């Protein structure tokens, strides 16, 4: 189990030889990344199906199933979606930081 704990992503048994359909176990994640990642993967028109589940609330991982059209690699789709999600988060963070610096907001101070 020490090896499994050191991994972040693992391909579960039952995948297609060309990885056109595979289920991935992603350690240390929950619904937060699962739903965002599923959404980003489904934006890819080459993806036939994507869904995720949390096998059990006490287990700290998700299962992500990806099925591709035309025998394309689900791993490539997963890696592209992770990059796209990272870019999206950076864009949101940059816009938020810029707004905090540029715009005026009402500040409420806590009374003692």
N, C-alpha and C positions, 0 to 999 in steps of 0.2 A: 504493500500500500504506500510505502514511501515514494516509489516512482510515480504513482498516480497523483500524489499530492504535489509533486514538483512540476507536473505538466499543467498547462493552461487549457489546451484543447486536445481532445482525443477523439479519434474516429472509432465509433462503436462497431461491433461485428454486424455483418449483414449488408455491407455496402457493395455497390456494383464495382466490378474490377476497374472500370474507367472513372470511377467516382462521380458518374452522372447522377447517382442517387446515394446519399449517405446521411447518417445521423451522427452528429458531433456532440460530445459532452464538453461543456465549457465550465471549468471549475471557478469557484469564487464569484459567481454571478447569479442574478435573480431575474424577476420579471422586468426590472428597470432596463437592463441591457437586452433581454430577450425580446421584448416587444419592439424596441427601437431597431434592433438588428433585423428582426423579421420584416418590419416595414421597409427598411432600406434594401434588403435582399429582394423583396417583391416588386420594387421599382425597376428591377432588371427584367426586360422583356424576354430574356432567354431562360428565365426561371419558371418552371411549371408549377411548383408547389414549395412553400416554406411554412413551417410551423414550429413552435417550440413548446416545451412543457417543463414544469418543475416537478420532478418525480416524487418528491416528498418534501414537506416544509422544513424538516430537520436536516435535509441534505443541502449542502451549499454548492449546487451546480444546476445547470439547465441542460436539456437535450434539445438540439436544434436539427430539424430534418429539412434537407434541401433536395429537390428533384429538378433536374434540368431537361430542357428540350435538346434534341440533336446530339445526344451523348457528350455534351459539354461537361466540364469539370465543376462539380459543386464546390470544391475547395477554392477554385479561382473566384467563384461568385462570392464565397464567404470572405475571402481576403479583400476583394474589391469593396464589398459592403463595409468592412471594418475600416478601410481607408476613407471611404466616403463619409461614414459616420464621424470619424475623427475630424475630417475637414469641416463638416457641418458644425460640430461642437466648437471648433476654433473660430469659425465665422460668427457664431452666436456670442461667444465670449468676447471677441473683438468689438462687436456692435454694442454689447452691454457695457463694456469698459469705456468705450468712446462716449456713450450716452451719459454715463455717470460723470465724466469729466466735463462734457459740453453743456448738458441741460441743467436746468435749475429744478431742484426738488425741495419740497417742504420737509423740514427736519423736525421731528417731535422729540423733545428731550424729556427724559423720565424725571418726574418730580420725586424728591426725597421724602 
